[in-house]
Amino acid sequence: MSISESLKKRIQTAILFGIPVLFLVFFNDWTRIILLSLITILASWEFLSLCYKQENKFVFIVPSMLITCTLLYFAIYKYEPVQYFLWLSIGFNILLLLDLFFLKKVLLTKAPWLSSVLYTSLPLCLLISTKGEGRLASLLIGILLLIWTSDIGAYFSGKNFGRNKLMPSISPGKTWEGFLGAGVLSLLAAYLISLYFSDFSLVQWLGIALAVWLFGSAGDLVESQLKRKLQIKDSGNILPGHGGILDRFDGFYFCIPFVLAYIYFI
């Protein structure tokens, strides 16, 4: 496929899927819950399908998906119990970071039925549970804007100034210059977001931006490590030209537990 054809496909997908997503994000809390629930189920299914390719894969996939659906139920209708799992989610993500930088064992593939729940489902359910505090709109919109801003900053900084590779063995295209550019643009975006969303102060939005930048970038590397282990380029093809759900939302769901920990405890 030529560059122009690839770009055309990416633009078509962005329009086809982007407009409904924007509607779900901005309309009301129930449309946001629908969007996050869809992402949760699709991301879990995609992760499990990648890790279990043998004939008896449904023996592992079905119980894992049942756990995911149970978490969604509690997040939507009985949000308080889900918050008790925040430290579990943070601990698991820290373990994945230790594996990324030191162990190199790709722990996500060791028990995929459980990793799916902790890696993709639980963080998104934790975000859904904030609806009980009236913060779902500002958090979802704010985190998504910061993730997109970080990606834009990383792309243009890396393209124009990138010289020093960040983790060439995991993701050869990422550079330290792109990483720092993402951080600078994220902090600028946090200032603008604070002007429109008063649920959090400017200082709090800057803290959220730091968490999104650092852990969102780390989440992208964790997924790159997984894809390298599985010897695949994209996690799926549900979004033509953009890859799979995991490709598009890896940094988003990975940073959520750290953002919530900052809000609740710092």
C-alpha positions in Angstrom: 0.0 0.0 0.0 1.4 3.4 -1.0 1.8 6.2 1.6 -1.1 8.2 0.0 -3.4 5.2 0.2 -2.4 4.5 3.8 -3.0 8.1 4.7 -6.3 8.1 2.9 -7.4 5.0 4.8 -6.3 6.6 8.2 -8.3 9.7 7.4 -11.4 7.8 6.4 -11.3 5.7 9.5 -10.7 8.8 11.7 -13.9 10.4 10.2 -16.0 7.2 10.3 -15.2 6.3 13.9 -14.1 9.7 15.2 -17.5 11.5 14.9 -19.5 8.8 16.8 -16.7 8.7 19.5 -16.8 12.5 19.9 -20.6 12.3 20.3 -20.3 9.6 23.0 -17.6 11.5 24.8 -19.4 14.9 24.9 -23.1 14.1 25.1 -23.7 12.9 28.7 -22.5 10.4 31.3 -24.4 7.5 29.9 -23.0 7.9 26.4 -19.5 8.0 28.1 -20.3 4.8 30.0 -21.4 3.2 26.7 -18.1 4.2 25.0 -15.9 3.1 27.9 -17.8 -0.2 28.2 -17.3 -0.9 24.4 -13.6 -0.1 24.7 -13.3 -2.4 27.7 -15.0 -5.4 26.1 -13.3 -4.9 22.7 -9.8 -4.4 24.3 -10.2 -7.5 26.5 -11.4 -9.6 23.6 -8.6 -8.4 21.4 -5.9 -9.1 24.0 -7.2 -12.5 24.8 -7.5 -13.4 21.1 -3.9 -12.4 20.6 -2.6 -14.5 23.5 -4.8 -17.6 23.0 -4.6 -19.0 19.5 -5.0 -22.7 20.3 -8.3 -24.6 19.8 -9.3 -24.5 23.5 -8.9 -20.8 23.8 -12.5 -20.3 24.8 -11.8 -22.2 28.0 -9.7 -19.2 29.0 -11.5 -16.4 27.2 -15.0 -17.0 28.5 -14.2 -16.8 32.3 -12.0 -13.8 31.7 -14.8 -12.0 29.8 -17.3 -12.9 32.6 -15.0 -11.3 35.1 -14.8 -8.2 32.9 -18.5 -8.0 32.6 -18.9 -8.3 36.3 -16.5 -5.5 36.9 -18.4 -3.4 34.4 -21.7 -4.0 36.3 -20.2 -2.9 39.6 -18.5 0.1 38.0 -21.8 1.3 36.5 -24.3 0.4 39.2 -22.4 0.0 42.4 -19.3 2.2 41.8 -17.9 2.2 45.3 -16.6 -1.4 45.4 -14.6 -1.0 42.2 -12.5 1.8 43.8 -11.2 -0.8 46.3 -9.2 -2.3 43.4 -7.3 0.9 42.7 -4.1 -0.3 44.4 -4.3 -3.7 42.8 -4.4 -1.9 39.4 -1.5 0.3 40.3 0.6 -2.6 41.7 0.0 -4.6 38.5 1.0 -1.7 36.2 4.2 -1.1 38.3 5.0 -4.8 37.9 4.6 -4.4 34.1 7.0 -1.4 34.2 9.6 -3.4 36.2 9.2 -6.2 33.6 9.6 -3.7 30.8 12.8 -2.1 32.1 14.5 -4.9 34.0 12.9 -8.4 33.9 12.2 -8.6 30.1 9.9 -11.6 30.6 6.8 -10.0 29.0 4.6 -10.9 32.0 1.4 -10.1 30.2 1.7 -13.4 28.3 2.2 -15.6 31.4 -1.5 -15.8 32.5 -3.4 -13.8 29.8 -6.9 -14.6 31.2 -5.9 -12.7 34.4 -3.7 -10.1 32.7 -6.6 -9.1 30.5 -8.7 -8.2 33.5 -5.9 -6.3 35.3 -4.3 -4.7 32.2 -7.3 -3.5 30.2 -10.6 -4.0 32.1 -9.9 -2.8 35.6 -8.5 0.6 34.8 -11.4 1.4 32.5 -13.9 0.3 35.1 -12.1 2.5 37.7 -12.7 5.4 35.4 -16.4 4.6 34.9 -16.8 4.4 38.7 -16.0 8.1 39.0 -19.4 8.9 37.7 -20.6 8.5 41.2 -18.5 11.6 42.1 -19.7 13.6 39.1 -16.2 13.6 37.6 -16.5 11.3 34.7 -17.0 14.0 32.1 -14.0 16.1 33.1 -11.7 13.1 33.6 -12.6 11.3 30.4 -12.4 14.4 28.2 -9.3 15.7 30.0 -7.4 12.5 29.8 -8.3 11.9 26.2 -7.2 15.4 25.2 -4.0 15.0 27.1 -3.3 11.6 25.5 -3.9 13.0 22.0 -1.8 16.1 22.8 1.0 14.0 24.1 0.9 11.9 20.9 1.0 15.0 18.7 3.9 16.5 20.7 5.8 13.2 20.5 5.3 12.9 16.8 6.3 16.4 15.7 9.2 16.6 18.2 10.5 13.2 17.3 10.1 13.9 13.6 11.9 17.2 13.7 14.4 16.9 16.5 14.6 13.1 17.3 18.2 11.9 17.5 18.5 9.7 20.6 16.5 6.5 20.8 14.3 5.9 23.8 14.0 2.1 23.8 15.3 0.9 20.4 14.9 -2.8 21.4 11.2 -2.3 22.1 10.1 0.6 19.9 12.8 1.8 17.4 10.8 4.9 16.3 10.5 6.6 19.7 13.1 9.1 20.8 13.9 11.1 23.9 13.3 14.3 22.1 9.8 13.1 21.1 9.2 12.0 24.7 10.2 15.4 26.1 8.2 17.2 23.4 5.1 15.2 24.4 5.6 16.4 28.0 5.9 20.1 27.2 2.8 20.1 25.0 0.9 18.1 27.6 1.6 20.7 30.2 0.5 23.5 27.9 -2.7 21.6 27.1 -3.3 21.1 30.9 -3.4 24.9 31.2 -6.0 25.3 28.5 -8.1 22.4 29.9 -8.1 24.1 33.3 -9.8 27.1 31.8 -12.8 25.1 30.8 -13.0 22.3 33.4 -13.2 23.7 36.9 -13.5 20.4 38.7 -9.8 20.6 39.3 -7.4 23.5 39.8 -4.6 24.4 37.4 -2.1 22.7 39.7 -4.2 19.6 39.7 -4.5 19.5 36.0 -0.8 19.9 35.7 -0.4 16.9 38.0 -2.9 14.9 35.9 -1.0 15.9 32.7 2.3 14.7 34.2 0.7 11.3 35.1 -0.9 11.0 31.6 2.4 11.9 29.9 4.7 9.6 31.9 2.4 6.6 32.3 0.7 7.0 29.0 4.1 6.9 27.3 5.0 3.9 29.4 1.8 2.1 28.5 2.6 2.5 24.9 6.0 0.8 25.4 4.4 -2.0 27.4 2.1 -2.8 24.5 5.0 -2.5 22.1 6.8 -5.1 24.2 3.8 -7.4 24.0 3.5 -7.0 20.2 7.2 -7.7 19.8 6.9 -10.9 21.9 3.9 -12.0 19.8 5.7 -11.0 16.6 2.8 -8.8 15.3 2.8 -5.3 13.9 -0.8 -4.3 15.0 -3.0 -5.7 17.8 -5.9 -5.9 15.3 -7.5 -4.4 12.2 -10.8 -3.1 13.7 -9.6 0.4 12.8 -8.3 0.3 9.3 -5.0 2.3 9.0 -4.9 2.7 12.8 -4.6 -0.9 14.0 -6.6 -2.4 16.8 -8.2 -1.2 20.0 -5.1 -1.9 22.1 -3.0 0.2 19.6 -5.3 3.2 20.0 -5.9 3.1 23.7 -2.9 1.5 25.3 -1.6 4.7 26.9 -5.1 5.7 27.9 -6.1 2.8 30.1 -2.5 2.3 31.4 -2.4 5.9 32.9 -5.8 5.8 34.5 -4.9 4.2 37.8 -2.1 6.6 38.4 -4.3 9.6 37.5 -6.9 8.4 40.0 -4.3 7.8 42.7 -3.0 11.4 42.2 -6.5 12.8 42.5 -7.5 10.7 45.6 -4.3 10.7 47.6 -2.1 13.6 46.4 
